């Protein structure tokens, strides 16, 4: 997985890159950032495809290639013409435009634009709404309010607190 320059903790810019491997072998690149960068979508695709580069050895079957996903959460509007907070993209046939998917689980890119939260209707999807508010929390008070509203978020905050207190895990 690509290494990225570490950002000083006191800088206004932040980026958190995680590589997650699911039980079925799916690889997920998760990025959280607060600053606008040129060519963000192209960079996201590059990181997502780069995950696949080291998964096969000489002689391995292509069927062993993992499914790929990218989850990109940022404090900027990248798709101004789209109203949704969450946009998900997959490979589909363009000609004819019949929405036929090319191996539906092969590649998925999800973009979450935090500035669009105000347009989110929490009653449509309360868990997703809580996740978005959790990610956009600007204070410990906001974080606790979201955590207490949804059991899954409350459990996550508890686990994050445990990990934060574990020096070995942090290293």
KAPEBEL-V345946 format. One line per field, one symbol per residue. ss: DSSP state (h for helix, s for strand, l for the rest). burial: # if it has 9 or more other C-alpha atoms within 8 Angstrom, else .. Layout:
ss->???
burial->???
//
This chain:
ss->llllllllllllllssssssslllllsssssssllllllhhhhhhhhhhhhhhhlllllllhhhlllssssssslllllllllllssssslsllllllllslllllssssssshhhhhhllllllhhhhhhhhhhhlllhhhhhhhhhhlhhhhhhhhhhhhhhhlhhhhl
burial->.............##...#......##########........##.######...#........#############.......#....##.#.......#....############..#.#......######..#....##..#####..###.#.....##.......
//
